[in-house]
Amino acid sequence: MPSNQATYDDANLILRLFELRRDEKLRKARSWFSANFKPTSMEEFQKIAPPGTEENTYLRMVMSYWDMAASFVTSGVLNQELFFQSAGELLFVWERVREYVPAIRAAMKHPQMWHNLETVANQYIKHVEATGPESYAAFQAMVRGAGAKAATE
């Protein structure tokens, strides 16, 4: 079997990640993120989810979930191709935060914050672009205009 071939363990881990996404609190956080987290500046980012608020908790839940899921891919525990087939929300999340990550890392003095998410998102972008040069640009446009129904399943 080729080393890049997905295994039953990969499939089981994908199913477990899906079950975690169905957790009531995480589902609520993901719904909030999709509908409300659309900053257009770092100042707005901080106003949408200030420290100590429920919104900040939701933001941290969403970000830590997807960074954890991405860590399985970056560590080689989970087949990347199989992950890409069921984890489009990771790219949605990354697109919403990507331009703010350097400032957040600097403020937190944590240069590796969300590193797994970033690494897998960049690989995912290449995967999407391989389907057509306009594919990722279309996805970015969709994310910028996405409403409450996006990425909550």
C-alpha positions, 0 to 999 in steps of 0.5 A, spaced: 500 500 500 502 506 498 504 511 504 499 516 501 494 511 501 488 513 506 487 507 512 481 505 516 485 509 522 484 515 517 477 514 516 476 513 523 479 519 525 475 523 520 469 520 523 471 522 530 473 529 528 466 529 525 463 527 532 467 532 535 464 538 531 457 536 533 458 537 540 453 542 542 457 548 545 462 547 539 456 547 534 454 554 537 461 556 537 462 555 529 455 558 528 457 564 531 463 564 527 460 563 521 455 568 522 458 574 526 466 573 525 467 578 519 472 583 521 475 588 516 481 590 521 485 588 527 481 593 531 474 590 529 477 583 530 478 585 537 471 588 538 468 582 535 471 578 540 474 581 546 477 577 552 473 575 557 467 574 553 462 569 550 464 571 543 472 570 545 470 563 548 467 561 541 473 564 537 478 560 541 474 554 541 473 554 533 480 556 532 483 551 537 479 545 534 481 546 527 488 547 529 488 541 533 485 537 527 490 540 522 495 538 527 493 530 525 495 532 518 502 536 519 504 530 524 502 525 519 497 521 523 492 523 518 492 522 511 491 529 508 487 528 502 482 524 506 482 530 510 481 535 505 475 531 502 471 533 508 474 539 512 472 545 507 470 548 514 478 549 516 479 553 509 473 557 511 476 559 518 483 560 515 480 565 510 477 569 516 483 570 520 489 569 516 490 577 515 490 578 523 494 572 525 501 575 524 499 581 529 495 576 534 502 572 534 506 578 536 501 581 541 501 574 544 508 573 543 507 566 541 510 565 534 507 558 533 500 560 534 495 556 529 501 554 526 498 547 524 492 551 521 496 555 517 500 550 514 494 545 512 490 551 510 496 553 505 496 546 503 489 546 502 489 552 498 494 549 493 489 543 493 483 547 491 488 551 486 489 545 482 482 544 480 483 551 477 486 557 477 480 561 479 477 556 484 480 559 490 479 566 488 471 564 488 472 561 495 475 567 498 469 571 495 464 566 497 467 567 504 467 574 504 460 574 503 458 568 507 452 569 512 450 565 517 448 558 514 455 557 511 460 552 515 455 550 520 454 543 518 
